[in-house]
Amino acid sequence: MSTATLTGVCPECETDLTVPPVAPGETLSCPECILTLRVEAVEDGRLTLEMVEVQLRDWGQ
């Protein structure tokens, strides 16, 4: 019995990613550059990934 996986490429570091099934809108982290990525689309087992801008909290210091 095989487990379905999806593939994609990190838009920042171009690392090939293989992940379990995910849905558009979900987020994941690139294991190489630790960037947070959002799944924009899933088509024929391939992921379209976009970088998520992370706002750092301003602690007023």
NUTORLO-731749 format. One record per residue: x, y, z of N, C-alpha, C, O in turn; residue in one letter. Coordinates in steps of 0.2 Angstrom, whole numbers, plus 2048, in hexadecimal, padded with zeros to 3 digits. Example, Ala and Ser with C-alpha at 12.3 -4.5 7.8 and 13.67 -1.06 7.14 Angstrom:
8427E482783E7EA8278427F08278477EF82AA;8407F58238447FB824840800827843806828S;
***
This chain:
8047FA800800800800804806800809807804M;80380B7FB8088117FB8048177FD7FD8177FDS;80781B8008048218038058277FE80A8287FBT;7FF82A7FC8008307F78048367FA803837800A;8088387F680C83E7F780B8437F280A8427ECT;80D8497F480D84F7EF8148527EE8188517F3L;8158557E981C8587E881B85F7E68168617E3T;8218637E882186A7E682886C7E782C8687E9G;8298727E58308757E682F87C7EA82B8807E9V;83387D7EF8348837F38358897EE83A8887EBC;83188E7EE8338947EA8398987EC83B89C7E8P;83B8977F284189B7F48478977F384C89A7F0E;8488917F584E88D7F584E8887EF8548857EEC;8498877EC8488827E784987A7E984B8767E5E;8488797F08488727F284286E7F083D8717F0T;8438687EE83E8647EC83A8617F283E85F7F7D;8348627F38308607F882B85A7F782885A7F1L;82B8567FB8268507FB82285080182584F807T;81B85180181785280781184D80680F84B801V;80E84B80C80884880C80284C809803852808P;7FD8498077F784D8047F68548097F585380FP;7F58598057F38608087EE8638047EE8617FEV;7EB8688067E686C8037E88738017EC875805A;7E58767FC7E787D7FB7E58818017E0880804P;7EA8868037E988A8097ED88880F7EE88C813G;7EF88180F7F387F8147FA8818147FC88380FE;7FD88181A80488481A80987E81C80787981FT;80F87F81A81487A81B81B87E81C81B883819L;82087B81E82687E81F82B87A81A82B87481AS;83087E81783587B81383A87881883C87C81CC;83C87281784186F81C84887281B84C87181FP;84987581585087781485187F81685688081AE;84C88381484D88A81684888C81B84889281DC;84488881E83F88982383A88E822837891826I;83989081B83489581982D89281A82C88C818L;82889681C82189481C81E89581581F89A812T;81B88F81381988F80C81188E80C80F88A810L;80D89180880689080880588C80180788E7FCR;8018878027FF8837FC7F98877F87F48887FAV;7FB8897F27F788D7EE7F28897E97EC88A7E8E;7F58837E77F187E7E37F48787E37FA8777E4A;7F08737E27F286C7E17F08697DA7EA8697DAV;7F48677D67F28657CF7F685F7CD7FC8607CDE;7F38597CC7F78537C97FD8517CE80284F7CBD;7FC8527D48018507D98068557DA80B8547DEG;80685B7D780B8607D88088667DC8028687DBR;80C8697E080A86E7E480C8757E18128757DFL;80887A7E180A8817E080B8847E78068857EAT;8118877E88128897EF8148917EE8178937EAL;8128947F381489C7F481689D7FB81489A800E;81B8A27FB81E8A48028198A78068158AB803M;8198A680C8148AA8118188AF81481E8AD817V;8168B581481A8BB8188188BA81F8128BA821E;81D8BA82381C8B982A81E8C082D8238C282DV;8198C383181A8C983481D8C883B81A8C483FQ;8238CB83C8258CA8438228CF8478218D5845L;8218CD84D81D8D18528228D78558288D5856R;8208DD8558248E38578228E385F81D8E5861D;8278E28628278E286A8288E986D8288E9873W;8298EE86882A8F586B8308F686E8318FA872G;8368F286C83C8F386F8418F686B8478F886CQ;
***
